Amino acid sequence: MLRIHGIARSRAFRCIWAAEEAGLAYEVVPIGFGPELKAAIAAVNPNGKIPALQDGALTLFESLAINLHIAGKAGAPLMPKGDDASRVLQWTLWAATEAEPAHQQWAYNTYVLPPEKRDPAQAKAGAEALAPRLAVLEAHLAKGGPFLLGRDFTIADLNLAAVLYGSWLNGMDYAGFPRTKAWLDACFGRPAALVARKQREG
């Protein structure tokens, strides 16, 4: 059984969703935020952050890497083979390096930080930095779809959608990116996503 260390209201949400999509048994080891975090998580993640995964003798940290492992256990279509496996890696790394930094700048200054600590200028800068990345995604989805690699939903969709989850849930304006909005709606409306979202949003 997979053991996912964290709570659903963290990046562990991504891993819970992946486990649901993969149809694998899992348990959530509830470790939240706060001063107790580093001591509780240190045995499974030397970075002192959640999530972390234990799968038998294997211990992993980094949520997107965890998801690639989970998808690998499930196989196709969640983790395809050949060139499409390389495309999964491409979009997963793109999510982390291109989309997430700007998204987080917007998110922290829109809904994550207490109101008195938010900087509207930083939120605006984050949204402006994210926009050209969303334009890349929009153009890609216009070529085919409905998912990143074509007809089938893969872990690439899950990883990128999970990175953008906060903006989708908390009112970022996607009017200029209708295909991206439709893709996000499709991803987050999947049965496995709804199970994970219930744990996070409930």
C-alpha positions in Angstrom: 0.0 0.0 0.0 1.2 3.5 -0.8 1.7 5.7 2.3 1.3 9.4 1.4 2.7 11.7 4.1 1.0 15.0 4.2 -2.5 16.4 4.2 -4.9 17.0 1.3 -4.7 20.8 1.8 -1.1 20.7 0.5 0.7 19.4 -2.5 -0.1 15.9 -1.2 -3.4 16.6 -3.0 -1.6 15.9 -6.2 -0.4 12.5 -5.0 -3.8 11.5 -3.6 -5.4 12.3 -7.0 -2.7 10.3 -8.8 -3.3 7.3 -6.5 -7.0 7.6 -7.2 -6.4 7.7 -11.0 -4.1 4.8 -10.8 -6.6 2.7 -8.8 -3.9 1.9 -6.2 -4.5 1.4 -2.5 -3.1 4.2 -0.3 -3.3 5.7 3.1 -2.7 9.3 4.0 -0.3 9.8 7.0 -1.6 13.1 8.3 1.3 15.6 8.7 0.3 19.2 8.4 2.0 22.6 8.6 3.5 24.1 11.7 6.5 23.7 14.0 5.9 20.0 14.4 6.3 19.4 10.6 10.1 19.0 10.3 10.4 16.5 13.1 7.5 14.4 11.9 8.5 14.4 8.2 12.3 14.2 8.6 12.5 10.4 8.4 10.9 10.4 5.0 11.9 13.7 3.5 15.2 15.3 4.6 13.9 18.6 3.1 11.4 18.7 6.0 8.4 19.3 3.6 5.3 17.5 2.6 4.4 15.3 0.8 6.6 12.3 0.8 5.8 8.7 -0.3 6.6 5.3 1.0 6.0 2.4 -1.3 7.5 -0.7 0.2 11.3 -0.1 0.5 11.1 3.0 -1.7 10.9 6.5 -0.2 10.3 9.5 -2.4 9.9 13.2 -2.0 8.8 15.9 -4.6 5.1 15.6 -5.4 5.5 15.5 -9.2 8.2 12.8 -9.0 5.9 10.8 -6.7 3.2 11.1 -9.3 5.4 9.8 -12.0 6.2 6.8 -9.9 2.6 6.2 -9.1 1.7 6.5 -12.8 4.5 4.1 -13.7 3.0 1.5 -11.5 -0.3 1.9 -13.2 1.0 1.9 -16.8 -0.8 3.1 -19.8 -2.8 5.2 -20.4 -1.9 7.1 -17.2 1.8 6.6 -18.0 2.3 5.8 -21.7 5.4 4.3 -23.3 7.8 5.4 -26.0 7.8 9.0 -27.2 4.7 9.8 -25.2 6.5 8.9 -22.0 9.1 11.6 -22.9 6.2 14.0 -23.5 4.9 13.3 -20.1 8.3 14.2 -18.6 8.4 17.4 -20.8 5.0 18.7 -19.5 5.7 17.7 -16.0 9.0 19.6 -15.9 7.3 22.5 -17.7 4.7 22.6 -15.0 7.4 22.9 -12.3 9.8 25.3 -14.1 7.5 27.5 -16.3 4.0 27.4 -14.8 4.4 27.0 -11.0 6.7 29.9 -10.0 4.5 32.5 -11.6 1.3 30.7 -10.4 2.6 30.7 -6.8 3.5 34.4 -6.9 -0.1 35.1 -7.9 -1.5 32.6 -5.4 0.4 33.7 -2.4 -0.6 37.3 -2.9 -4.2 36.5 -3.8 -5.5 33.9 -1.3 -2.7 32.0 0.5 -1.2 34.7 2.7 -3.3 36.6 5.3 -4.9 39.6 3.7 -2.6 42.1 5.5 0.5 40.4 4.0 -0.7 40.2 0.4 0.9 42.5 -2.2 -1.5 43.3 -5.1 1.4 44.4 -7.2 3.0 41.0 -6.7 -0.2 39.2 -7.5 -0.5 41.3 -10.7 3.1 40.5 -11.6 2.5 36.8 -11.1 -0.6 36.8 -13.3 1.3 38.7 -16.0 4.2 36.3 -15.8 1.9 33.3 -16.1 0.0 34.6 -19.1 2.6 33.8 -21.8 2.9 30.3 -20.3 -0.9 29.8 -20.5 -0.6 31.1 -24.1 1.8 28.2 -24.9 -0.6 25.8 -23.3 -3.6 27.3 -25.2 -1.8 26.9 -28.5 -0.8 23.4 -27.8 -4.4 22.4 -26.8 -5.6 24.0 -30.1 -3.6 21.5 -32.1 -5.4 18.4 -30.8 -6.6 17.3 -27.4 -8.7 17.1 -25.5 -5.7 16.3 -23.3 -2.0 17.2 -23.5 -1.0 14.1 -25.4 -4.2 13.7 -27.4 -7.2 11.6 -26.6 -6.1 10.0 -23.3 -5.7 11.6 -19.9 -2.2 11.0 -18.6 -0.2 11.9 -15.6 1.1 14.9 -17.6 -2.4 16.4 -17.5 -2.7 15.6 -13.8 0.6 17.1 -12.9 0.1 20.4 -14.8 -3.5 20.7 -13.8 -2.6 20.2 -10.2 0.0 23.0 -10.4 -2.8 25.3 -11.7 -5.4 24.1 -9.3 -5.3 27.1 -7.0 -5.9 29.6 -9.8 -8.7 27.5 -11.2 -10.4 27.2 -7.8 -9.8 30.8 -6.7 -10.9 32.9 -9.5 -8.0 33.7 -11.8 -9.4 35.1 -15.1 -9.1 32.4 -17.8 -11.3 34.3 -20.2 -8.4 34.7 -22.6 -7.6 31.0 -22.5 -10.9 29.2 -23.2 -9.3 25.9 -24.3 -7.1 25.9 -21.1 -10.2 26.6 -19.0 -12.1 23.7 -20.7 -9.2 21.4 -20.2 -8.9 22.3 -16.5 -12.7 21.8 -16.1 -12.3 18.3 -17.7 -9.4 17.4 -15.5 -10.9 18.5 -12.2 -14.3 16.9 -13.1 -12.9 13.4 -13.4 -14.2 10.9 -10.8 -10.7 10.4 -9.3 -10.2 14.2 -9.1 -13.5 14.6 -7.3 -12.5 12.1 -4.7 -9.3 14.0 -4.1 -11.0 17.4 -4.2 -13.5 16.2 -1.6 -10.6 15.5 0.8 -9.0 18.9 0.1 -12.0 21.1 -0.2 -14.3 19.4 2.3 
